[in-house]
Amino acid sequence: MPDSTIKSEIEKLLATDPVAFWRAMAQGALASPLSPTELAPAFTDVASHMALAPAYLGEIAQLALKQGLRSFGADHTPLSGADDHRFADPVWRVPPFSVYARNFLLIEQWLNHCLLHTPGVQPRHAKLAAFAARQWLDAFSPSNFIWTNPEVLRATLNQGGLNFLHGLDHFARDARRYIAPEAVGAEENFLVGRDLAITPGKVVLRNELMELIQYAPATSQTRPEPLLIVPAWIMKYYILDLTPHDSFIRYMVGRGFTVFCVSWRNPGPELAETSFNDYRRLGPMAALDAIGAICGPHPIHVLGYCLGGTLLSIAAAAMARDKDDRLASLCLLAAQTDFSEPGELQLFIDEPELDALDVIMARQGYLDARQMAGAFSMLRARDLVWSRMVKLYMLGEEEHPNDLMVWNADATRMPYRMHSQYLRSLFLHNDLAEGRFEAAGGKVDLGAIAAPIFAVGSESDHVAPWRSVFKIHRLNKGEITFLLAVGGHNGGIVSEPGHRHRSYRIAFRPKGGPAPAPQDFVARAAQKSGSWWPEYADWLEARSGAFGPPPTMGKALCDAPGTYVLET
């Protein structure tokens, strides 16, 4: 981003909102809902309304008494949080540790109820207060302290305290990685191009935003319709091409599809002014043109993951508006199109927070990966922060990296202009679902998409909650197949055949059918065991032509995985 543009943006915000400017300068990272300027109004709103509602105070006092009776054993009904993994070890059922765990869970339930149900409080303030209280309370879980964690005491006794020496070593290693993030993964046995992203292919297109990879056929016959995969640019594409045994791309090539995948560039300050529409134009639209030149005039299946799916839905809607009928089907993996209920991530996004974030991005030209990681870690602090701390630093257990963990550490940046547009237009104002979003010079309507849709959500997804993904049923009256996988935002998608403990639910909504409610879907869709990948491949085959000779490979610029994926 030119220095003059950065200076202009900073001066503009300094003049219009100096509080946001200085807060951003002080934070130097992604603005957080836990900043005092956000928390103070939320807790003030809750406290003032609570003080003016004596009946509610009596109700929560009565609830506290009931919880106290449960704590001391007068009521033995099971706790809703009794399956909390922090207290899963049987040793937590032995006094006094069982008392510690039970009291903590009861307090957690009571406090959450108090903050969320105070009458008259603004819904966002109630959720923000409850979120902050949970973050604070999780820090004081009995599992986080040596003398109240029986697992740590047992390990200390069995190992003579060596667990703490191992923990100190792990802490030093983490500190080195924080100071020198470029070294992450260097000591692991997972290198891109050698162990990861090794499905054979060629880069057949390169522009300033992406490389397009065409994968070599693995079967003598292929379906005539190619498959284009568009991942999110918040991640490296090879989450879908990890090691050979859990590579989604390799699996689809093995099922007889000609697969293409976009590999996004890792942007620096030179791409600060890149817009959301630039990603549409230089990403899926450029890829569709290249694929048509290579494979001929066959319709193309497209699949988008996370933000890549949102982008593809916008591209598909713009194509439908412009009478472009090149799409055979649209698959959305953990991709939101209606952002009215995007989960707790919404707590991070309002006008003051985005103004502060704009200052940060204007100053450097992009949003750094570590700045984004802080927000996502807060959504799952129990798992990503505290439980990891206990495992590594107190129990001294070794962290055995796998391919998904190494990929997760290989983060990317987000261009300033694009990210600001995305957060404001989609997350904050929900312009796409409400018909105000523009692409290629005009507004887009998701209801105009005629291609059949296959949408996938994950049960424990904190980034794109499955009920939010499910809202595609209300935005499009066409044929929709919805699949709900077990797992989170990444684990639910990387669910290869043979993966233990994987299952899913699936239901079909015909064209013109009513939009089902999420609870009705859960009630009616039977649970199936195993990976969802074969289900999707079968769905694609039913909407594809007969097998024939594979298309020729496009003109190769270099071998897969290409050059952009290696950028740090």
N, C-alpha and C positions, 0 to 999 in steps of 0.2 A: 504494500500500500504506500503511495507517495507520502513523503513527510508532510507536505502541505495539506493533504486530505486528512491525515491523522490529526494534525494541529487544528484544522477547521472543526472536526467532530468534537474534539476535546473542549475547544473554546465555546462551541455551541452548547454543550451540556453544562459546562461550568457557568455559563450565563443563565441558562434556564433552570437548572437544578443543581446548585452547588453542593447540597447535602449528598445527593447521589454520587457526584464526582468524587468528593473526598472520602466517602465510604468505600468506593471502588478502589481508590488509590491506597487506602489503608488495608483493604483485604488482599488485593493483589491476586485474587483467585475468583473462582466462580461464586457469585453472590449466593448466599445461603439463607433459607428461611429461619435459621437459628441465629441470625444477626440480631442484635438488640433492637434495632430500628423496626424489625418485623415482629419480634416477639412481644415487645412492650404493648402495642395496641391490642394484640390478640389476648394476652393475659388480663389486660385492663378490662376488655370487653367481657370476658368470662367472669372476672371477679365482681364487676359492678352489677351484672345481671344476677349473679348468684346472691349477692347481698340484698338485692331487692326481691328475692323469691324465697320467703321463709318456708313455704310449703315444700319447695324443692330441697332446701337445707334439711328439713325433717326427713325427706325421702332418702337422701344420701346418708344421713346419720343412721337411719334404720337399716339401710343396705350395709353400712359399716358394721353394725351390730351383728347382722346375719353372717357377714364374712368372718367376723371374729369368732362366732360360734362354730363355723366350719373349721376355722384354724385350730381351735382347741378340741376338735373331735366330736362336738355335739351333733354335727351334721356331716355325714360321710358320703354325700353325693359327690360323684367324680368332678374334678375341675376340668373346665373346657381347655385349659392350657396344660393339662397333665401330660400331654404327649410332647411337650417342649423338649427338643433334642438336647438342651443343656443339662437336663435332669433325667436323661434316658437310662443311664447306668443304674443297675439295681442297687448300688450302694447308696443312692439318694433316697431309698425307701427306708433306710435305717435311721432311727433318732440319734442325734438331734438334727441330722442333715435333712431328714424328711420335713421337719418343722420349718427349717430355713427356706426350703424350696416352696413349700405350701404357702407360707406367709408371703413370700415374694410374689407368687402368682396371684394370690388373692388381692394384694395391694395393687398390682398391675391392673387387674380387672376393675377394681373399684375406682381407681384414678381415671382410667379410660372412660368409664361410664359417666363419672362426674363432669368431665370436661366436654364430652361429646353431646350430652343431653341437657346442658343448662339452657333453660328457656330464654328465647329472645336474642341469643348470641348469633352473630353473623356466621353462616356455615363455614366459611374459610377460616375465620378466627378460631372456631371450635376445633376444626381439624388440625390447624397449625399448632394450637396449644397441646392437643393430645399427642401429636407427632413429637413435639419438643419434649413433653413429659416422658414419653416412652424412651427417647434417646437418653435422657438424663437417668431414668430409672434403670435402663439396661446396664449402665455403667456400674450400678451398685448391686447387680445380681450376685447372690452368694457364690455362684460359679466362678466369679472373677477374682476371688480372694483366697489366699492359701489356706487360712485356718477354717474357712467355711466350705471348702471344696474337698469332699472326701476322695475324689479321684486324684487330686494333687497330693494329698496326704499319703495316700496309698503308694503312689509312684515314688514319693520322697523316701518313704520307709523301705520300699523294695530296692531302690537304687542307691540308698545312702546319700541322697542329695545330688547325685550326678545329673539328675534331670534339670536342675537349675544351671549347671555348667553348660549342658547342651543348649538350654534356653538362651543363655548369654551369647553363645556362639551364633545362634539363629538371629538374635537381635542385632548383632554386629553385621551379619550378612545382609539383613534387611536395610540397615543404615547405609551400607555401601551401595546397595541398589537404588536407594532413594537419592543419594548424592550423585551417582552416575547411572541414570536410568538406561543409557544406551548399552550398558553391560548386561541388562536383563536378558536371560535366555542364552547368553554366550556359553555358559557352563553346562547347559542342558544338552540332552541327546536329541533335540528337536530343532533342526535347522531348515529354514525355508529353502526349497529347491533340492534338498538332500533327503530329509525325512518327512517334511510337510510340503503340501502343494506339489506333489510329484506325478499327478495324473498326466500322461503324455499329451502335449498340445503345442500350438504355436500362437504367438501374438500376431494377429492379422490386421490390426488397426491400432494406431496410437494418435491421440490428440492431446491438447494441453490439460485435459482432465482425466482421461482414462486410457487404458489399454484394453483391447478386446481379445480374449483368448478363445481360439477354436480348438476343441479337444479331438484327438485322433479317434476314429471309430475303433471299438473293441469287438464288434460283431461284423459278420460278413454282409448282413443286411440291416438297414436302419429305416426308421419311420421317415416319411417325406417331410414332416413338419419339424423344423429345428426347435430347440429349447434355449431361450435366452435367460440367463440368471443375472439379476441386478442386486448386489448386496448393498448394504448401507455404507456410506463413506465415513461413518463414524467407526468403522471396523475394517480390518484387512479382509479381503475376499476369501482367504483360504480357511475360514471357519467352515466353509462348505467343501473344502478339499484338504482335510487334515491328513492323518496317516491313511494308507490304503484301506485299512479295515473299517474306518469310520468316515470315509469321504463320500458325501452325498453326490458330488459330481461324478466320481468314479462309478458309483452305483447306477446313476442315470445313464451314463455312457454304456455300462454293461447291460442295461435293459433295452438297448437298441435305439437310443436317441442321439442325434447330432447336437452336442451341447456347446454353447458359447457362454462365456462369463465375462462380466465387466470387472476389471481390476482398477480401482480408483487411485488417483495420484494422492500423495500425502501433502496437502497444501502448505505453503509457507506464506510469508507476507506478500510475495509477488502476486498471489491470487486473492488478496483481501477483498477486492471488488467483484469477485465472482458471485453471481446471483443464483437463486434457486432455479430460475428458468434456464440459466446456463447449464446446470446439471442435467436438466431434462433434455435440452437440445444436444449437448455434447455427450450425454450418456446414452439412455435408451434409444433416442431417436437416431443418433449417429450409428448405434449398433444395429438397429433394425435395417437401416440402409445398407450397411456392410453385409449383413447376413443375407439380405435379398440378392445382392450381387453375387454372393458365393453359392447360395443354395437354390436360387431361382424363385419363381413367383408362388411359393408355397406359403400358406398362413403360418404364423410363428407363435408357439407357446411362450409365454413370458412368466417369469417368477421373480418376485421381489421380496427381500428380507428386511424387516424393520423399516428404517427410513427409506430404503430402496423400494419397498413395497408401496409406501405412501407416494413416492415419486412415480412409480409405475402406474398407480391408479390415476394420478393426475394426467400422465401421458396418455393413458388409455381413454380417459374422458375427453381430452383434447382431440385425439384421433377420431373418436366417435362423432364429435361435433363437426369435424372437417371431412367426414365421410371417408376416412382412411380405415379400410377393413382388413388390415394385414394381421390382426391378432386372432389366433385360434382359441386361446384360453388365457386366463389371468389367474395366477396363484399369488396369494398374499401370506407371507410367513411372519407372524407376530408383527403385523403392520396395521397401524391405526389410520382410519379415514375420518372418523368422528372423534374429536378431542374434547367433547363436553365432559367426559369422565375418564381422564387419563391416569387416574390413580394418584398416589402421593407425590409423584413428580410434579404435579400441578402446583403444589405448595411452594415450589421454587420459582414460580413464574407469575409475576405481576408487573405492572408498569414500572414501579420504582426499582425492582430487582433487574428488569431488563435494561433500564437506563444505566444502572451501575455496570451491568455486564457489557453494554455497548462501549463504555469508557475503556474497559479492560481490552476488549477486542480491537477497538480503534487504535489503542496504544501499540499493540503488537501485530495487528493485522489478522489474527486468527484466535481461536480458543484452543488452548493447549490441552493435550490429552489428560494431564494430571489435574487440570482444573475441572474437567468433566468428571473424572473418576471420583473426586471427593463427593459430588452430589449423589452419584449412583451408590457409593459405599454407604452413605447415610441411610439410603432406603433399606439396606440390609445390614445395618451395623451389627446386629446380633450375630450374624453369620460371618460377615466379612471382616469385622474388627475384633469384637470381644472373644468369640469362640476361637478364632485363629490365634489370638494372643495367648489364650489359655493353653491351647494345644502346643504351640511352638515354644513359648517362653516359660511356662510353668511346668507342663508335662514333659517338655524337652523332646517331643516327638518330631521325627523328621517329616518334612513336607515333600512328598514324592510328586514332582511335577509331571503332568501329563500334557498331551498335545493341546488340549483346550486351555489349560492354564498358561502355557507358553504363548498361545495366540492372544489370550486376554491381556497379556503384558505388552503385546506389540501394538500399541494404540496409535491413533491418528489424530490429526488436528481438524478443525472446522473453520472454513473461511468466514471472515467477519460479516460481510454483507449477506451471504446465504443464510448463516446461522441466525442472524437477527431477523431476517424475513420469515424463516421457518418458525421461530419461537413466537413471534408476534402474530403472523397470519394464521398459523395452524393451532398452536397450543393455546395462545391467549384469546384470540378472537374466533377460532373455529370456522374460518372463512370457507374451507373446503366443504364441510358438511352443510353449511348454510348457503352455499351457492354464490359466494362472493369472490372465490379464488380465481385468478386469471392466469392463463398460460397461452403462449403464442398469440397474444393480442386479443384474447377474448375470455369470457368466463367459462368455467368448465362445470359440467353436471355429471356426477358419478352415476346418476340414473340412466344416462345415455349409453353406458357401456353395454354392448350386446353380447360380448363373449362370455361363456360360462366361467364362473369364479369358483376357485378352490381356496378357502381361507383356513389358516391354521393358527390356533391360539394355544398357549401353554398355561396349565393350571396355576402355577406359582410365579408367573411372570410379573415382576415389579416394574418393568420398563414399559411394556405394552400390555396392560391387564387384559385378560382374555375377554372379559365382558365388554371392554372398549373395542377390541377387534371384532367382536360379534355384531357390533352396530352396523356393519356393512349390509346386513339384512334390511335395515330401514332405509338405506340410501340407494339400493339397487333392487329392482323388482325382477331381475333376471334369474337364471338358474344359478343357485349357490349351494355348494357343498361345504359344510363347516366341520372341521376336525379339531377336537380338543385333546392335546397331548399331555401326558404327565411330564412334569419338569418345569424349569424356569425359562427365561428368555433365550438362553443359549442351549442348555441341556435338553429342553423339550424339542428343539429343532435337530440337534446332533443326536439322533436316536436311531442308530444303525441296526439292521437286523442282527439278532443275537445279543443285543444289549439287555442286560438283566434289569428286571423291575420296570420295564417300559410297557405302557398301555395307552389307549386312547379311546375317545368316543367320536362317532361320526354320524352326521345326519344330512339328508338331502332336502333342499327346498326347491320345488319346481318353479319354472318361470311363472310369474303372476301370483304365486302363493303368498299367504300372509306372512308377515315378519314374526317369527317366534320369539318368545321371551327367553332369556338365558336360563331361567329356572326350569322352563318347560323342556328346553334342549337337554339339560342334565337328567331330567326325570325320564325322558323317552329314549335317549341315545344309549344303547347298551355298551358296557365297557368291553373293549377287545384287548387282548394281550398282544405284546410284541411291538415292533417298529411301525410307524405310520408311513415310512417310505414306500413299501410295496403298494399300499393303498393308493398313494398319489400316482405312482407309475401305472397302476391298473386304470386309474381314472383318466390319465393322459392317453393311454392306448385306446380306450373306448372312444376318444375324440380325435383320433389320428387315422391316417390312411394306412394302406397295406405296406408291408416291408418291401424295400427295393434296394438297389445299389446305393451305398453312401455317397454323398456329394464329395467333390474334390476339396482338398484343403485350400484355403485362401493363401495369398502370397505372404510368406512368413517374414516378419521383421526380426524375430528372435524366438527362441524356445520358451515355452511356459516354464516358470511362472511369470516371466517378463521382468521388467526393471522397476516399475512403479511400486510393486509390492515390497521391494527391498529398501525403499526410502524410509529414513528415520526422521 
